[in-house]
Amino acid sequence: MSENLSTPTPIDLAGIQAKINALSELTDTHLEGAMKELKVALRDNPAACNLMLPEDIGMLVGYIIRLENKVIVEAEAKPAKAKKMSKSIQSLEAMGISEDEM
């Protein structure tokens, strides 16, 4: 048996196009995982990348923008973290001296 069973068969162009079309039905939480799977499929089959239609690439760009917007919205929703005070200011405050009294 000279066949290597551990290496998956690269997905063909039709399979990649089917994966791209299936992305439209996914929610944002599932979209990220599906995009990672698609990235692996594209990396494993560079010949299919050369045959992709402009419409396919445009759809992928749209999904990437959708993911970026999700990240931006999540980042804006998180409260800003307070900056840590320097150790000298913390030491002064521990002794009961405020910055105004310095």
Contacts in CASP RR format, 6 or more apart in sequence:
PFRMAT RR
TARGET T0000
AUTHOR 0000-0000-0000
METHOD contacts of the structure
MODEL  1
MSENLSTPTPIDLAGIQAKINALSELTDTHLEGAMKELKVALRDNPAACN
LMLPEDIGMLVGYIIRLENKVIVEAEAKPAKAKKMSKSIQSLEAMGISED
EM
8 44 0 8 1.000
10 41 0 8 1.000
10 44 0 8 1.000
10 45 0 8 1.000
10 48 0 8 1.000
11 19 0 8 1.000
11 41 0 8 1.000
11 44 0 8 1.000
11 45 0 8 1.000
11 48 0 8 1.000
12 45 0 8 1.000
12 48 0 8 1.000
13 48 0 8 1.000
13 51 0 8 1.000
13 52 0 8 1.000
15 41 0 8 1.000
16 38 0 8 1.000
16 41 0 8 1.000
16 42 0 8 1.000
16 45 0 8 1.000
16 48 0 8 1.000
16 52 0 8 1.000
16 56 0 8 1.000
17 52 0 8 1.000
17 53 0 8 1.000
17 56 0 8 1.000
19 34 0 8 1.000
19 37 0 8 1.000
19 38 0 8 1.000
19 41 0 8 1.000
20 38 0 8 1.000
20 56 0 8 1.000
20 59 0 8 1.000
20 60 0 8 1.000
21 59 0 8 1.000
22 34 0 8 1.000
23 31 0 8 1.000
23 34 0 8 1.000
23 35 0 8 1.000
23 38 0 8 1.000
23 59 0 8 1.000
23 63 0 8 1.000
24 59 0 8 1.000
26 34 0 8 1.000
28 66 0 8 1.000
28 67 0 8 1.000
28 70 0 8 1.000
31 63 0 8 1.000
31 66 0 8 1.000
31 67 0 8 1.000
32 67 0 8 1.000
35 63 0 8 1.000
35 64 0 8 1.000
35 67 0 8 1.000
38 60 0 8 1.000
42 48 0 8 1.000
42 49 0 8 1.000
85 93 0 8 1.000
89 99 0 8 1.000
92 98 0 8 1.000
92 99 0 8 1.000
92 102 0 8 1.000
END
